[in-house]
Amino acid sequence: MGLLRIKAMAQKEWIQIRRDRLSLAMAFLLPVMLLLIYAYAITFDVNEILMVVYDQDKGSMSRELSAEFTRSDYFTLVASLDSYEQIDRYLDSDRARVALVIPVDFSKRIRTAKPTSAEVIVDGSNSNTATIALQYIAAIGEQFNRRQGLSPASPTIEVKNRVWYNPELKSRNFVIPGLIALIMSVIASVLTSLTVAREWDRGTMEQLISTPVKPVELVIGKLIPYFLIGFADTVLCVLISTFLLKVPLRGSVGLLFAVSAIFLVGGLSFGLLLSTVTKNQVLASQLGMLTSFLPSFLFSGFIFNISNMPVPLQAFTYTVSARYFVSVLKGIFLKGIGMRFMALEVALLSLYGAVVFLLACRKLRKRID
């Protein structure tokens, strides 16, 4: 393997990249745009849930219960109703998601220490919002009981919750590390999906065939410029995530970029493999987007819990390299764990990169022999 030939191929590829300034600009702008758009668009935090109250009691305790909801940052009171029938109109028209119904003798029963209850109606058309709203309602109910002295003074078992790694429970903190993996898998595949196909479309592949450049040298030479661009994109995404979006980075920065480099080699090699197989720029770019975005989005654990998937799909996720990269990024960003706890994921990423790189070299060998 000749270093001079690799250097010459890398220089040739870099000249072609510089000539296509629009694609070069998009290579740096697209990751930033995707990161910012998805970071603000994908959120599981539920705030300002619209609610209405039908207070039949109108006593001090019923007003205190209503105030308990409005004091929180989760509920916004939009109307006080005069009849039960009005609840349907508010929920049907999406002007409210939650309705609180307080019975007539609510305050009296609390003062006399008698069991009482209030009815809460939740719009379940959005299951995620409804589930989170029910959790908020349960917490507010417990808080109201404590303030009114309705909870046991000294319970037999006292449960105290303690959340590690993401104590504020901000969805952005666990979404953005997965977003970086998703974006880089797409960028890596798309960047190199056109390289060999472009040579065939322009008629320059025959010239490469006639040169003494070996397949492995050709692959490495073509990967080097795109690897540098992809690595710069990764650094840019990490900087935006930590400084602009305020996602905590508790682990080793060096380890983060080292694993990112391994992931990039696999993604770039896969794009080059597609380019070699298709020999058509349009088809290669479409396949690059399809085979990188969808598996990374659906089967990496970025959004959907893998353990909840059917067993055949769980088995399929092991073939998606983004699954391991997402796990590593979340571990480094949120948990601050080191190589000791991520050795398996890093080893599988390395194996994936090596296999795809060898396949690209082998497939290219068939084209230039």
N, C-alpha and C positions, 0 to 999 in steps of 0.2 A: 504494500500500500504506500503510494507516494504522497508525501505532504505537499509537494509543489503542485501536483495535479489537483489535489483537494483544494488548495488555496486558489488555483486558477478557476476551478468550478464555482467556488464561493464568490470570487470577484465577478465572474460572469453573471451569476444569479443576482448579485447586489446591484449591478448596473441595470439589469432589467427591472428590478424593484424600484430603483430611483427614477427610471423613465416613466413609470406608471405612478405619478404623484397622487392621483386620486385614491388609488388602492392603498398607497402607503399612508396617506392621511387617515383613511378609514380604519386601517389596522391599529391606529392609536386612538382614534376618536370613538370607534364602535364599542370597545370594552368600557370606556368611561360612560358613554351614553347608556349602555345596557345596565351597568352597575347602579347608576343613579335612578334610572327609571324603575327598575325592579326593586331597588331598596325602598323606595317610597310607595310603590304600588303593591308589593307583596307584604302584607302585615296581618298578623293574627290578633293584634291588640284591638279590643273593642272598647271604645269610649263614647260618651254622650249618647247613650241608648235612650231613644225617645220613649217617654212613658206618660200615661194618663192616670189619674186617681179618681175613683168614685168613693167618696167619703160619706157614708151614711150616718156615721156617729157624730162627726164634727166636734169632738171633744178634745181635750188637751193631749190625751194619749194618742189619738188618731193623728193629730197634727204633728206630734213628735215623731211618729212612725213615718209620715210623709217626708218630714224634714230630714230623717235619717238617710233616705234615698237621695234627696237633692243635695245634701252636704257632701256626698261622695263625688268623685270625678267621673263616675260611670253612667249616671242617669241624669237626664234632662227632662224636667216636667214641662209638658206642652199644654196641658189643659186639666182643669178640674171638672168632672162630669156631674150631671144631675140625674142621670138614669143609666141603668144597666145596658139598655139598648144602644147607647152611644158608643159603647166599647167596640162593637162590631164595625161601626163606620170608621173609627179611627184605625183599627187594625187592618181592615180591608183596603183602605186607601193608603196604607204605608205611612200614615202620619204619626203612628206610634208602633212600638215593638213590644211594649210591656204595659199591662194594665193592673193597677193595684185596687182591690175592692175591700173596703173596711166595713165590717158589719155594724149594725146600729148600736149594740151594747158593748162595743169594744173597750172603751175607757172604763166603764162601770165594772166589767168583769176583771180587768187588770187590778183595779183598786181593791176589789174584794178577793183577790188572789184565786180567782176561778180560771179554769182552762179556757183559752180563747184562741181564735185563729183569724187570719186575714187571707183572702184569696188573691193569688197572683196568676194572671193569664199572660202567657208568652207566645209570641208569633214564632212558630216552628218552621216557617218556610225556608229560613236560613238556619240550618242546623248548627253551624259553628257559632253564630251569634247567640242563638237560643241556649246552647250548652253553656257558654261563658256567662250569659246573663243569669242563668239559674245558679251558677256558682257565686256570682256577686250577690244575688238575692239571699242566698243561704248565709253568707258572711254578714250581710247587713242585719239579717234577722237575729243572728247570734249577738251582734253588737248591741242591738236594741234591747235584747233580753238582759244583757249584763248591765246596761245603764239603768234599767228599771228594777234591777235586783231580782230578776226572775230566774237566774241561773243558780245552781247550788253553790253555796259559799265555798265549800271545800270538796270538790269532786274526788271520787276514788281514784280516777286516772285522769291526769291532765296531759293533753296532747299539745305539743308545741312544734309548729312547722319551722323548718329551716331549709332554705333553698340554697344549694351550692352552685357555683359556676355562673349562674345568671340570676342573682337574687332579685333584680327588678322585674324579672319575667318579661323582658322586652323581646318581642319576636324578632326585631331587627338584629339582635345579637347572635341568634342562631341561624337566621336566614342568610345574612351576608357572607359568612364563610362558605356556605353551600353555593351562593351566587358566584363567588370567585371561581369555584371549580366548574360550574356550569358555563360561565363565560369563557374561561380559558380552554375548555374542551371544544367549544364551538370555534373559537378563534384559531386554535392550533390546527384543527382539521381543515377549516376553510382556507387558511393561509397557504398550505402546501397542496391542496387538492387540484390546483391549476398548473403546477410546475411542469410536470412531464406532459400533461395534455396540451399545454401551450406549445411545447417543443414540436409535438406532432402537428398541431394546427398550423404552425408557422413554417413547417418543413425543415426545421433545423435539427430534428432528431437524427436524420441520416448523417449529418456532419459529426454529431457526437458518436455515432456508431463507428465512424471511420477513425476516430481518435483512439489513442492507447489508454484512455481513461477506463478503469475497471468499474463494474457496477457498484461496488461498495464505496468507491471514491466518488462516483457520481451522486449517490444517495447522500453521503456525508456532506459533500460540497453544496448540494442544494438545501440541506437542512440547516446549515450553520447560519445563514442570514435570517432565516425565519425563526430560528431558535433565539437569536438575539432580540428580534422584534417581540416575540412572545414573552421572553423574560422581562423585557422592559414594560410590557403590558401588565405583567404580574406585579412588578414593583409598583406601578402606577395604581393598580387596584388596591393593593395593600395600604398604600399611603392614603388614598381617598377613604378607605374603610376606617382606618384608625384615627385620622386627624379631622376629616370632615364629618363622617357618619358616627364617630365616637364609639366604635366597636372595640372592646378591650382586647389587647393582644398580650396575653399573659405568658406565652411560651417563647421558645428560642426563635429569633428572627432568622438566624443562619440555618436552622433545621427547616424552617418554613420554606425558604428559597431553595434549599437543597432538594427537598421532596418535590417542589414545584418544577424544578429542572428535570427530574426523572419523569414526572407526569407529562411535561412538554415534549420530551423525546418520543414517548409513546403516541401522543396525539398527533404530532407532526409526521411521524412515520406512517400512521394510519391514513392521513390525508394524502401522503405521497403514494401509498399503496393504491388508493382509489384513483389517483391521477394516472398511475401506470396501467391499471386495468381498463379504465374507461376510454382513454385516448381522446376525450372530448371535453372541452372546458365547461360547457353548460351542464352536461350530465355530471361531471366530476364535482362542480360546485353544489349542485342540487343534492347529490348523494352525500357530500360532506356535511351539509347542513342537516339533512334528514337523519343520518346515522350518528351524529354527535349530539344534537340538541335533544331529540326525543328520548333516547336512552338515558342521557344524563339528567334530564328533567324528571322522568317518570320512575327510573329504577336505581337512582343513586342514594336514596334516602334524603335528598335535599328537601323535598316537601312531604312526600308520602312515606309513612313508616313501613319499612320492608317487612317487619314481622307480621303486619296485618294483611299482606298480600297472599294470594294462593300459593301453594307450595311450588308449582312449576315456575311461577314468576319469581319466587324467591331464589330458585336455582339459577334462573337466567341472570339475576342481578350480579352474580359472581363473575360474569363475563364483561361487565361494564366497569371500566377503569375508574370512572368518576366516583363510583361507590367508595373506593378506598381513599381517593383524594378528599372527598367530602368528610369522611371520618377523621382523616389526619388534620384537615384544616380546623374542624370543630375542636379537636383535642388540643391543638396548639393555641388557637385563639381563646377559647373559653376556659379550658382546664389547665393549660400550661404544662401539659405532660410532655415527656421526652421520648427519646427513641426506644426506651425500654418497653413502653406500652404500645408502641406503634410498629414494632419490628415486622409483624406479619403483613400489615397493610403496605409498608414500604417495600417489602420483599415481593409481594404480588404485583405492585406497580412496576418494579424493576423487571420482573419476569414478563409482564405484558409488553413493556417497551422493547425488550430484547426480541421477543417473538415477532412483534409487528415489524420491527426494523429488519430482521432476517427475511421475513416474508416479502417486504418491499424490495430488498436486494435480489432475492430469488426471482421474483416476478419481473423485475427489470432486466435480469440476466437473460431471460427468455426473449426479451425484445431486442437486445443488442448483440446477442451472439450470432 
